Amino acid sequence: MHDSVLSMLSIAAKSGNVVSGEFSTEKAVKTGHAYLVIVSAEASGNTKKSFCNMTDFYHVPCYCYGSKEALGRCIGKEFRASLAVTDENLAKAVEKKLKEHTV
C-alpha cells in the first residue's frame, strides 16, 4: 500500500529537512526549527504526552502517526518514535497529507 504521508517524509529527509529521535526532535522544537512533529502511534503514552505538551507550548503542530519501523524506514533509519520536519513548506505539505489521511 502506498502511503503519501511517509512518501512526503521521505522527500523531506532526502532534502535534509528532518531530524529524528527524542533528543533531536525536542531540540528542534525548543530552538524554533521544527514546523511539524510526528510521534509514532506505537510510542509510549508518556512520550506522546511529553511531545504534545511541548508542541502545544511552542505552537508546533503534532500528530501521532505510523509505526516506529515505518517512520524510521521512510527516513532511511532504524526505528524512530519521533521526528520533526524543519522546513516550513515541506511541513505544510506533510500536514496536508496527514489531514487527508485522518479524514
Buried (B, 14 or more C-beta within 10 A) or exposed (E): EEBBBBEBBBBBBEEEBBBBBBEBBBBBBEEEBBBBBBBBBBBEEEBBEBBBEBBEEBEBBBBBBBBBEBBBBBBEBEBBBBBBBBBEEBBBBBBEBBEEEEE
